[in-house]
Amino acid sequence: MDNLTEYLNTHSHDELHPSEIANLLKDLNEKNFTKAVQFIPKELIADVALELPDRYFEDVLESFSPQEIAESVSELESDDQTDFIQELEEIDSQMAKEVFDELDVEDQADILQLKQYDDDEAGAYMQIEVYTAGLEQNVYDVIQDFAKLRKENELENVNYLFVTDKEKKLKYGIGLDNLLVFDFNKTLKENIEQFPDKFKPVSVKDHDAISDVVQKFQEYDLNSIPVVDDEDVLLGRITSDDIYDIINEQATDQMFNLAGVNDDAEDDEDIFKAGKARAIWLFVNLMTAIAASLVIGIFEETLQSIVALAILMPIVASMGGNAGTQSLTVVVRQLALGDIAKHDAFRTIKKEVLLSLVNGLFFAIIMGIIASIWFDKGMLGIVIALSMIINLLSAGFFGSMVPLFLKKMDVDPAIGSTVILTTVTDIVGFFSFLGLATLILL
């Protein structure tokens, strides 16, 4: 708590940053946290609450009245206002209504407009606040207006000017670096006409998938992107800070999904909810493990005859599982980043199979020699070597094919891929190893 008060006392209000306050609050125990929240400047309450993990959200707000919270929410950009109200609705719908009712009519209208979009649509992430200029406006006047709004903190991430026609349809996008070298005594139209194709804007529709928007940011190295409706009327913009949050969220979701864990459930303090989400995938894993055990049961006599097989068997399955996970992780991540085109599936599978074949041959030789010396049986070394080649090949094939197939079926490739892959590598590994042992050694 001392660190927080020191930070607040040594920085002016203009220098205070919500993320810094949030980081200091996270280091406090429950008792000190409750006390420290009282020191947060009123205008930063909502900003700090959004910066903290979800489990702290209610703890921050319970110390303030709806009027104080609404005053803080009014300082946020429209997209953050909407996020705040939606998160508050999930925790306390009555307080959310009270806070919403305290906001001015314009803020309420912005929030209602953004709430109409689904979570995966571009419109849900846009800011309504955007400075536009008309084609007939003088460049000097535009820069003066731009500067005034920035001084008054009416706009953040100011780096791009959107030019619209009289019907508010988006026509051009001009970076500030280009705007500053325009002839200030001419209109925007007169300056743009000299290089008409240079200022064609990269835009997205309000109902476009947010994943497509992320790819455009990465492809064109953007700081912000305009959002338009089907008639090309400018509705708002999406800024890079929101895109960074989305990329981080997507990466987190992938890691959780690959591990069979639900992101939303893990953020919840309810142990039963989180346990239930994990138990579903653990049950699926149990069923696949039973399937692999049934394969082993088929070769019960072979295992009883050659005890060494039971010792070496986990090695085959483990190598296949790890090789498959490598392919799976690479392909899932490339799909998320848009690095694999629709026609590119065969190249991806071919690459992963070749990599698995090379590694399979290398480690098959090593393990074959080790098994031959260990158990003094040359043919046992051949059996495990052949089995490892077969299993690593299947691991490379299915590790790349499964996520590509799920993507084609419009299913998140990160969900379920690991369970399917583990089942395949276990069954193929056990069946090939024990099957070859039965044919060659008995």
NUNUMAR-985622 format. One line per 5 residues: number of its first residue (from 1); their letters; for each residue x, y, z of C-alpha. Coordinates in nm, 4 decimals, always signed. Each point is the difference from the previous one (the first is absolute). Layout:
<recs>
NUM = A = X/Y/Z | ...
</recs>
This chain:
<recs>
1 = MDNLT = +0.0000/+0.0000/+0.0000 | +0.2907/+0.2342/+0.0723 | +0.1225/-0.0432/-0.3583 | -0.3392/+0.1023/-0.1370 | -0.0322/+0.3119/+0.2156
6 = EYLNT = +0.3565/+0.0972/-0.0877 | -0.0767/-0.0399/-0.3706 | -0.3169/+0.2103/+0.0291 | +0.1771/+0.2724/+0.2007 | +0.3028/+0.0271/-0.2289
11 = HSHDE = -0.1922/+0.0192/-0.3283 | -0.2345/+0.2682/-0.1239 | -0.3466/-0.1046/-0.1210 | +0.1131/+0.0326/-0.3612 | +0.2886/-0.2416/+0.0671
16 = LHPSE = -0.2025/-0.2683/+0.1787 | -0.0448/-0.3146/-0.2058 | -0.2774/-0.2530/+0.0756 | +0.2202/-0.3007/-0.0797 | +0.2646/+0.1164/+0.2496
21 = IANLL = -0.2653/+0.0380/+0.2708 | -0.1437/-0.3416/-0.0892 | +0.3427/-0.1656/+0.0296 | +0.0544/+0.1529/+0.3443 | -0.3471/-0.1098/+0.1163
26 = KDLNE = +0.0609/-0.3609/-0.1084 | +0.2960/-0.0230/+0.2400 | -0.2193/+0.0747/+0.3037 | -0.1748/-0.2461/+0.2279 | -0.3800/+0.0114/+0.0321
31 = KNFTK = -0.0061/+0.2311/+0.3025 | +0.2417/+0.2567/-0.1427 | -0.1621/-0.0257/-0.3448 | -0.3343/+0.1170/+0.1392 | +0.1681/+0.2959/+0.1708
36 = AVQFI = +0.2174/+0.0915/-0.2982 | -0.2923/+0.0098/-0.2419 | -0.1278/+0.3076/+0.1865 | +0.3081/+0.1937/-0.1148 | -0.0659/-0.0518/-0.3705
41 = PKELI = -0.0839/+0.3355/-0.1653 | -0.3734/+0.0016/-0.0723 | +0.0449/+0.0625/-0.3719 | +0.2174/-0.3126/-0.0319 | -0.2265/-0.2491/+0.1816
46 = ADVAL = -0.1437/-0.1579/-0.3162 | +0.3348/-0.0001/-0.1818 | +0.1768/-0.1765/+0.2872 | -0.2830/-0.2536/+0.0358 | +0.0374/-0.0930/-0.3683
51 = ELPDR = +0.3771/-0.0355/+0.0342 | -0.0303/-0.2459/+0.2906 | -0.0830/-0.3716/-0.0447 | -0.3736/-0.0715/+0.0024 | +0.0039/-0.1370/+0.3554
56 = YFEDV = +0.0911/+0.3476/+0.1337 | -0.2713/+0.1843/-0.1933 | -0.2716/-0.0243/+0.2643 | +0.2449/+0.0694/+0.2853 | +0.0925/+0.3347/-0.1536
61 = LESFS = -0.3531/+0.1163/-0.0718 | -0.1608/-0.0917/+0.3323 | +0.1863/+0.2898/+0.1625 | -0.1670/+0.2633/-0.2193 | -0.3494/+0.1264/-0.0720
66 = PQEIA = -0.1697/-0.0361/-0.3414 | +0.0385/+0.3767/-0.0478 | +0.3760/-0.0144/+0.0595 | +0.0366/-0.2992/-0.2289 | -0.2072/+0.1673/-0.2728
71 = ESVSE = +0.2167/+0.3115/+0.0214 | +0.3061/-0.2173/-0.0560 | -0.1636/-0.1971/-0.2834 | -0.0779/+0.3255/-0.1795 | +0.3779/+0.0583/-0.0315
76 = LESDD = +0.0454/-0.3215/-0.2001 | -0.0123/-0.0461/-0.3762 | -0.3293/-0.1447/-0.1263 | +0.1382/-0.3518/-0.0545 | +0.1387/-0.0110/+0.3542
81 = QTDFI = -0.3258/+0.1391/+0.1363 | -0.1852/-0.2859/-0.1642 | +0.2463/-0.2587/+0.1325 | -0.0371/+0.1426/+0.3491 | -0.3818/-0.0012/+0.0002
86 = QELEE = -0.0138/-0.3535/-0.1445 | +0.2416/-0.1306/+0.2612 | -0.1919/+0.1742/+0.2760 | -0.3270/-0.1509/-0.1303 | +0.1444/-0.3478/+0.0467
91 = IDSQM = +0.0837/+0.0753/+0.3645 | -0.2831/+0.2298/+0.1126 | -0.2713/+0.0828/-0.2543 | -0.1714/+0.2447/+0.2349 | +0.3153/+0.2046/+0.0582
96 = AKEVF = +0.0718/-0.0101/-0.3733 | -0.3425/+0.1541/-0.0653 | +0.0577/+0.2684/+0.2644 | +0.3404/+0.0893/-0.1472 | -0.1414/+0.0015/-0.3548
101 = DELDV = -0.2874/+0.2294/+0.1050 | +0.2517/+0.2479/+0.1474 | +0.1829/+0.0371/-0.3336 | -0.0912/+0.2767/-0.2415 | -0.2219/-0.0719/-0.2999
106 = EDQAD = +0.2880/-0.0071/-0.2525 | +0.1978/-0.2574/+0.1989 | -0.3117/-0.2127/+0.0410 | -0.0668/+0.0111/-0.3742 | +0.3597/-0.1015/-0.0796
111 = ILQLK = -0.0143/-0.2946/+0.2409 | -0.3340/-0.1225/-0.1366 | +0.1363/+0.0252/-0.3555 | +0.3088/-0.2079/+0.0798 | -0.1917/-0.2580/+0.2052
116 = QYDDD = -0.1994/-0.1019/-0.3075 | +0.3067/-0.1726/-0.1470 | +0.1088/-0.3556/+0.0755 | +0.3295/-0.0542/+0.1830 | +0.1726/-0.1225/-0.3167
121 = EAGAY = -0.1036/+0.2965/-0.2181 | +0.2139/+0.3031/-0.0776 | -0.2708/+0.2406/+0.1140 | +0.0236/-0.1281/+0.3569 | +0.3583/+0.1299/+0.0236
126 = MQIEV = -0.0290/+0.3392/-0.1682 | +0.0074/+0.3443/+0.1549 | -0.2773/+0.2345/-0.1031 | +0.2285/+0.2987/+0.0695 | +0.1734/+0.0799/-0.3251
131 = YTAGL = +0.1029/+0.3304/-0.1582 | -0.1047/+0.0410/-0.3619 | +0.0481/+0.2749/-0.2538 | -0.1864/+0.0901/-0.3173 | +0.1612/+0.0123/-0.3425
136 = EQNVY = -0.0651/+0.3719/-0.0358 | +0.1601/+0.0961/+0.3329 | +0.3171/+0.2058/+0.0035 | +0.3060/-0.1949/+0.1226 | +0.1007/+0.2748/+0.2462
141 = DVIQD = -0.3452/-0.0067/+0.1627 | +0.0075/-0.3782/+0.0216 | +0.3350/+0.0011/+0.1816 | -0.1222/+0.2700/+0.2389 | -0.3130/-0.2021/+0.0853
146 = FAKLR = +0.2073/-0.3164/+0.0351 | +0.2432/+0.1707/+0.2376 | -0.2801/+0.1495/+0.2100 | -0.1692/-0.3369/+0.0526 | +0.3305/-0.1596/+0.0964
151 = KENEL = +0.0822/+0.2742/+0.2521 | -0.3400/-0.0491/+0.1591 | +0.0591/-0.3795/+0.0158 | -0.3073/-0.0587/-0.2135 | +0.1959/-0.2438/-0.2182
156 = ENVNY = +0.2630/-0.2665/+0.0686 | +0.2361/-0.1748/-0.2450 | -0.0222/+0.2935/-0.2367 | +0.2003/-0.0977/-0.3071 | -0.2492/-0.0321/-0.2830
161 = LFVTD = -0.2524/+0.2348/-0.1592 | -0.3158/-0.1447/-0.1534 | -0.1429/+0.1995/-0.2891 | -0.3692/-0.0389/-0.0799 | -0.2445/+0.1437/-0.2521
166 = KEKKL = -0.3238/+0.1825/+0.0801 | -0.1804/-0.3329/+0.0602 | +0.2648/-0.0950/+0.2613 | +0.1344/-0.2716/-0.2297 | +0.3692/-0.0750/+0.0452
171 = KYGIG = +0.2076/+0.1138/-0.2965 | +0.3621/+0.0351/+0.1135 | +0.2354/-0.0639/+0.2886 | +0.2951/+0.2322/+0.0581 | +0.2834/-0.0549/+0.2463
176 = LDNLL = +0.1079/+0.3056/+0.1983 | +0.3453/-0.0192/-0.1577 | -0.1594/+0.0519/-0.3440 | -0.2451/+0.2626/+0.1256 | +0.2854/+0.2163/+0.1292
181 = VFDFN = +0.1622/+0.0239/-0.3440 | -0.3232/+0.0999/-0.1759 | -0.0460/+0.3539/-0.1261 | -0.1734/+0.1614/+0.2990 | -0.1703/+0.2627/-0.2194
186 = KTLKE = -0.1818/-0.2606/-0.2126 | -0.2893/-0.2287/+0.0790 | +0.0442/-0.3675/+0.0744 | -0.1551/-0.0848/-0.3353 | +0.2503/+0.2158/-0.1892
191 = NIEQF = +0.2934/-0.1612/+0.1808 | -0.1324/-0.3558/-0.0360 | -0.0681/+0.0397/-0.3735 | +0.3745/+0.0116/-0.0588 | +0.0363/-0.3562/+0.1362
196 = PDKFK = -0.3530/-0.1503/-0.0084 | +0.1036/-0.3641/+0.0388 | +0.2440/+0.0647/+0.2839 | -0.2696/+0.0723/+0.2569 | -0.2465/-0.2807/-0.0693
201 = PVSVK = -0.0907/-0.1235/+0.3502 | +0.0286/-0.3547/+0.1310 | -0.3338/-0.0525/+0.1745 | -0.2179/-0.2757/+0.1456 | -0.3751/-0.0534/+0.0173
206 = DHDAI = -0.1648/+0.0153/+0.3410 | -0.1171/-0.3625/-0.0244 | +0.3382/-0.1384/-0.1172 | +0.1602/-0.2643/+0.2203 | +0.2436/+0.1551/+0.2461
211 = SDVVQ = +0.2557/-0.2689/-0.0932 | +0.0039/+0.1439/-0.3543 | +0.0542/+0.3482/+0.1447 | +0.2996/-0.1248/+0.1998 | +0.1508/-0.1428/-0.3185
216 = KFQEY = -0.0444/+0.3340/-0.1792 | +0.1781/+0.1813/+0.2842 | +0.2911/-0.2394/-0.0309 | +0.0007/-0.0026/-0.3797 | -0.0064/+0.3799/-0.0441
221 = DLNSI = +0.1825/+0.0914/+0.3246 | -0.2813/+0.2300/+0.1095 | -0.0473/+0.2207/+0.3065 | -0.3743/+0.0305/-0.0526 | -0.2585/-0.1098/-0.2535
226 = PVVDD = -0.3346/+0.1590/-0.0945 | -0.3210/-0.1995/+0.0407 | -0.2772/+0.0579/-0.2542 | -0.3454/-0.1421/-0.0623 | -0.1225/-0.1648/-0.3226
231 = EDVLL = -0.0497/+0.3446/-0.1547 | +0.3588/+0.1046/+0.0885 | -0.1250/+0.2501/+0.2573 | +0.2699/+0.0505/+0.2652 | -0.1120/-0.1375/+0.3385
236 = GRITS = +0.3202/+0.0078/+0.2051 | +0.3510/-0.1373/+0.0222 | +0.1906/-0.2850/+0.1611 | +0.3346/+0.0923/+0.1547 | +0.3164/-0.2032/+0.0467
241 = DDIYD = -0.0329/-0.0242/+0.3789 | -0.3213/-0.1993/-0.0408 | +0.1644/-0.2229/-0.2603 | +0.2873/-0.0770/+0.2391 | -0.2565/-0.1049/+0.2619
246 = IINEQ = -0.1783/-0.2221/-0.2529 | +0.3252/-0.1663/-0.1115 | +0.0940/-0.0644/+0.3617 | -0.3464/-0.1412/+0.0719 | +0.0135/-0.2253/-0.3057
251 = ATDQM = +0.3439/-0.1319/+0.0979 | -0.1251/-0.0675/+0.3534 | -0.3084/-0.1791/-0.1320 | +0.2180/-0.2200/-0.2198 | +0.2243/-0.1017/+0.2877
256 = FNLAG = -0.2984/-0.0804/+0.2202 | -0.1840/-0.1874/-0.2761 | +0.3040/-0.2089/-0.0913 | +0.0196/-0.1028/+0.3643 | -0.3735/-0.0754/+0.0138
261 = VNDDA = -0.0662/+0.2931/+0.2345 | -0.2722/+0.2641/-0.0301 | +0.1269/+0.3589/+0.0256 | -0.3232/+0.1467/+0.1387 | -0.0341/-0.2759/+0.2607
266 = EDDED = +0.3588/+0.0457/+0.1192 | -0.0578/+0.3733/+0.0558 | -0.3015/-0.0814/+0.2141 | +0.0525/-0.0395/+0.3740 | -0.2585/-0.2824/+0.0092
271 = IFKAG = +0.2022/-0.3193/+0.0534 | -0.2893/-0.2189/-0.1150 | -0.0304/+0.1863/-0.3320 | +0.3720/-0.0262/-0.0758 | +0.0104/-0.3630/+0.1155
276 = KARAI = -0.2975/-0.0905/-0.2181 | +0.1620/+0.1561/-0.3076 | +0.3204/-0.1970/+0.0576 | -0.1850/-0.3212/+0.0862 | -0.1698/-0.0106/-0.3408
281 = WLFVN = +0.3314/-0.0277/-0.1822 | +0.1468/-0.2287/+0.2641 | -0.2939/-0.2350/-0.0589 | +0.0664/+0.0068/-0.3755 | +0.3658/-0.0761/+0.0742
286 = LMTAI = -0.1074/-0.2898/+0.2202 | -0.2021/-0.1492/-0.2856 | +0.2911/+0.0332/-0.2432 | +0.2362/-0.1542/+0.2553 | -0.2374/-0.2966/+0.0336
291 = AASLV = +0.0002/-0.0340/-0.3803 | +0.3815/-0.0111/+0.0007 | -0.0073/-0.2569/+0.2833 | -0.2355/-0.2205/-0.2032 | +0.2595/-0.0017/-0.2788
296 = IGIFE = +0.2634/-0.1140/+0.2518 | -0.2395/-0.2700/+0.1217 | -0.0120/-0.1508/-0.3487 | +0.3694/-0.0825/+0.0335 | -0.0129/-0.1284/+0.3571
301 = ETLQS = +0.1686/-0.3303/-0.0904 | +0.2810/+0.1791/-0.1818 | +0.0670/+0.2184/+0.3032 | +0.0044/-0.3013/+0.2307 | +0.2493/-0.1720/-0.2269
306 = IVALA = +0.2359/+0.2956/-0.0367 | +0.0101/+0.2173/+0.3136 | +0.2385/+0.2463/-0.1695 | -0.2889/+0.1213/-0.2159 | -0.1779/+0.1399/+0.3064
311 = ILMPI = +0.3134/+0.1957/+0.0917 | +0.0511/+0.1455/-0.3484 | -0.3653/+0.0575/-0.0909 | -0.0396/+0.3427/+0.1748 | +0.3002/+0.1328/-0.1950
316 = VASMG = -0.1736/-0.0566/-0.3330 | -0.3229/+0.1671/+0.1142 | +0.1820/+0.2898/+0.1660 | +0.2130/+0.0804/-0.3053 | -0.3056/-0.0081/-0.2257
321 = GNAGT = -0.1984/+0.2201/+0.2360 | +0.2743/+0.2621/+0.0269 | +0.0644/+0.0053/-0.3746 | -0.3718/+0.0370/-0.0658 | -0.0314/+0.2822/+0.2520
326 = QSLTV = +0.2814/+0.1874/-0.1756 | -0.1791/-0.0214/-0.3366 | -0.3345/+0.0799/+0.1588 | +0.1278/+0.3097/+0.1813 | +0.1724/+0.1382/-0.3104
331 = VVRQL = -0.3040/-0.0496/-0.2246 | -0.2528/+0.1367/+0.2531 | +0.2118/+0.3127/+0.0503 | +0.0504/+0.0512/-0.3751 | -0.3752/-0.0322/-0.0533
336 = ALGDI = -0.0634/+0.2595/+0.2698 | +0.2453/+0.2413/-0.1633 | -0.1426/-0.0613/-0.3470 | +0.3310/-0.1381/-0.1288 | -0.1687/-0.3008/-0.1641
341 = AKHDA = -0.2162/+0.0732/-0.3041 | -0.2952/-0.2186/-0.0987 | +0.1933/-0.1547/-0.2895 | +0.3080/-0.0481/+0.2187 | -0.1137/-0.3029/+0.2013
346 = FRTIK = +0.1912/-0.2605/-0.2030 | +0.3282/+0.1917/+0.0308 | -0.0450/+0.0248/+0.3766 | -0.0767/-0.3707/+0.0445 | +0.2881/-0.0955/-0.2313
351 = KEVLL = +0.2465/+0.2110/+0.1989 | -0.1063/-0.1442/+0.3365 | +0.0072/-0.3592/-0.1302 | +0.3506/+0.0478/-0.1432 | +0.1234/+0.1525/+0.3266
356 = SLVNG = -0.1500/-0.2891/+0.1956 | +0.1543/-0.2525/-0.2411 | +0.3481/+0.1498/+0.0377 | -0.0289/+0.0082/+0.3804 | -0.1580/-0.3464/-0.0027
361 = LFFAI = +0.2938/-0.1505/-0.1895 | +0.2537/+0.1747/+0.2234 | -0.1526/-0.1054/+0.3312 | -0.0957/-0.3454/-0.1309 | +0.3673/-0.0754/-0.0626
366 = IMGII = +0.0982/+0.1279/+0.3446 | -0.2767/-0.1888/+0.1835 | +0.0512/-0.3132/-0.2094 | +0.3651/-0.0170/+0.1018 | -0.0825/+0.0710/+0.3663
371 = ASIWF = -0.2723/-0.2708/+0.0111 | +0.2230/-0.2557/-0.1728 | +0.2821/+0.0526/+0.2493 | -0.2281/+0.0387/+0.3033 | -0.1861/-0.3276/-0.0465
376 = DKGML = +0.2606/-0.1765/-0.2165 | -0.2544/-0.0564/-0.2793 | +0.0806/+0.1432/-0.3409 | -0.3477/-0.0608/-0.1393 | -0.1563/+0.1875/+0.2927
381 = GIVIA = +0.1980/+0.3050/-0.1097 | -0.1408/-0.0335/-0.3520 | -0.3545/-0.0320/+0.1345 | +0.0156/+0.3185/+0.2082 | +0.1804/+0.1876/-0.2785
386 = LSMII = -0.2689/-0.0856/-0.2558 | -0.2735/+0.0812/+0.2494 | +0.1481/+0.3420/+0.0782 | +0.0206/+0.0858/-0.3709 | -0.3650/-0.0986/-0.0498
391 = NLLSA = -0.1196/+0.1881/+0.3083 | +0.1942/+0.3199/-0.0691 | -0.1253/-0.0003/-0.3583 | -0.3595/-0.0316/+0.1185 | +0.0667/+0.2678/+0.2639
396 = GFFGS = +0.1208/+0.2463/-0.2643 | -0.2904/-0.0800/-0.2298 | -0.2785/+0.0165/+0.2569 | +0.1646/+0.2850/+0.1934 | -0.0339/+0.2198/-0.3095
401 = MVPLF = -0.3123/-0.1524/-0.1548 | -0.2281/+0.0085/+0.3072 | +0.0119/+0.3802/+0.0587 | -0.0290/+0.0659/-0.3751 | -0.3057/-0.2263/-0.0154
406 = LKKMD = -0.1598/+0.1646/+0.3047 | +0.0639/+0.3441/-0.1520 | -0.1726/-0.1090/-0.3206 | -0.2983/-0.1153/+0.2088 | -0.0120/+0.3459/+0.1678
411 = VDPAI = +0.1094/-0.1432/+0.3358 | +0.2751/+0.1672/+0.2047 | +0.3100/-0.2127/-0.0829 | +0.1301/+0.0392/+0.3542 | -0.3070/-0.1701/+0.1491
416 = GSTVI = +0.0159/-0.3776/+0.0002 | +0.3099/-0.0322/-0.2197 | +0.2203/-0.1167/+0.2868 | -0.2411/-0.2738/+0.1093 | -0.0414/-0.1317/-0.3552
421 = LTTVT = +0.3743/+0.0077/-0.0609 | +0.0873/-0.1750/+0.3273 | -0.2476/-0.2769/-0.0786 | +0.1479/-0.0528/-0.3460 | +0.3645/-0.0037/+0.1084
426 = DIVGF = -0.0694/-0.2336/+0.2953 | -0.2022/-0.2474/-0.2033 | +0.2327/+0.0087/-0.3017 | +0.3062/-0.0214/+0.2249 | -0.1239/-0.2933/+0.2067
431 = FSFLG = -0.1498/-0.1858/-0.2955 | +0.3041/+0.0379/-0.2243 | +0.2486/-0.0900/+0.2739 | -0.1863/-0.2995/+0.1410 | -0.1236/-0.1094/-0.3437
436 = LATLI = +0.3523/+0.0002/-0.1458 | +0.1306/-0.1784/+0.3103 | -0.2625/-0.2723/-0.0440 | +0.0897/-0.0474/-0.3672 | +0.3779/+0.0185/+0.0316
441 = LL = +0.0910/-0.1212/+0.3489 | -0.2502/-0.2828/+0.0574
</recs>
